[in-house]
């Protein structure tokens, strides 16, 4: 049993990504959760995390002979990374008892303060094979599995906390990282004798997506069959009368809700006009996402930066030649990997542009190929492109985008070197983000909620080249010399989508007339751009983000940063 403490933050997330060898995450949401918990550990905030153990991970991505994405189960053994616990709890799912066990991981911060993460697992002796497989893979599209997983996370998570020795009196706030954990509110209603205000006082919800499909909605017939008595008779008042809307359920039973960027706050407020949507702009964990060469640079010239990222605004005191050396070391390592595994010959003296994130239509990975002839003319011998990213298994258009990029790789072979790196994960992200010269982001505005990959890039002195959406509006306004925009200023009506032809034309113009001349003709000016990019890391980090959560959502005070980086 855990030692009982007071004022603990219980953080619930369907996925948590903090180590690529524990593959129970798919991308931005999970990695953000991992970065958040790392900062909680660094800042000694009493926190406990609940997530699911996905035995097949998200998936291993392979490209077949036709360059079509194939999804394979991830081969990993929880025993190699997690501590199995003997404690079990039980839920009734689809009228049958389901046993849930827990695995533990102690996430240690830089000052050796630990945040325990509990992975809930149904692969338990006594469960049917069907129930053992509930958690098999992340984001199963089958509604029966999806509802069951969310019951295990929310209801099972509360039961497990109690079994582990966390009474309700010890938890100050339950933080739901997206609506997947909303069923925890139903279990809390039972504990608080249906006192809605008592539950609201303890609950916080962060919503991450402006895309309606990102908010789970279930019909009451299916939900009632699977959830049984766990679904209260007044659920229509707690969610909606038409269906079980997980985000609305969480909003109705939380006293604080937030978006993940200022622009996303506007979009989310329009999506949910009956609720007050606050804003806490995302950040990234500085120590995690700085490459080895930049860690060494910062440790030498900006000691204490990893516990106090605000020190990064002093980057102008660092010798420019040392900054360039750190960048070229990271770039050399990336190109060594790229050339070693792909039929390309990328060079260190060529401007290298990186694009890596989930591959789906609205993120427009192929915008840079909008005019193939123009790209060939501008980039001939001057540009290299590195791509990576997975498409959701059910996203056929996304899979076709991957094939298009690889097709263009063949078309441009003698003019613009292009590489598509398979099986995108945290390690590959760190390699690409730190090793390219420019970070490209081309979503259809206003569909980018935040876009934390660009924040990771600036930690490594990589300027952004991005549509003004998500966090980049704030970043660019904070320092216009930290990168370049695509498509001009945001329109007053933030729900108006950007025109791909206008965006592509602006992308080509800035590549040809601003970015390439600066890179090839003015190294000193380019390094200054890198310095300005790094200053954004002083703000867009999870230490600042967690401090805002602590003060605005959790109601706790944390001390100012001190100590030296580990």
Secondary structure, 3 states (H helix, E strand, C coil): CCCCCCCEEEEEECCCCCCCCCCCCCCHHHHHHHHHHHHHHHCCCCEEEEEECCCCCCCEEEECCCCCEEEECCCCCHHHCCEEEEEEEEEEECCEEEEEEEEEEEEECCCCCEEEEEEEECCCCCCCHHHHCCCCCCCCCCHHHHHHHHHHHHHHHHHHHHHCCCCHHHEEEEEEECHHHCCHHHHHHHHCCCCHHHHHHHEEEECCCCCHHHCCEECHHHHHHHHHHHCCCCHHHHCCCCCEEHHHHHHHCCCEEEECCHHHHHHHHHHCCCCCCEECCCCECHHHHCCHHHHHHHHHHCCCCCCCHHHHHHHHHCCHHHHHHHHHHHHHHHHHHHHHHCCCCCCCCCEEEEEECCCCHHHCCCHHHCCHHHHHHHHCCCEEEEEECCCCCCCHHHHHHHHHHHHHHHHCCCCCEEEEECCCCHHHHHHHHHHCCEEEECCCCCCCCCCCHHHHHHCCCCEEEEECCCHHHHHHHHCHHHEEEECCCCCCCCCCCCCHHHHHHHHHHHHHHHHHHHHHHCHHHHHHHHHHHHHHCCCCEHHHHHHHHHHHHHCCCCCCCCCCCC
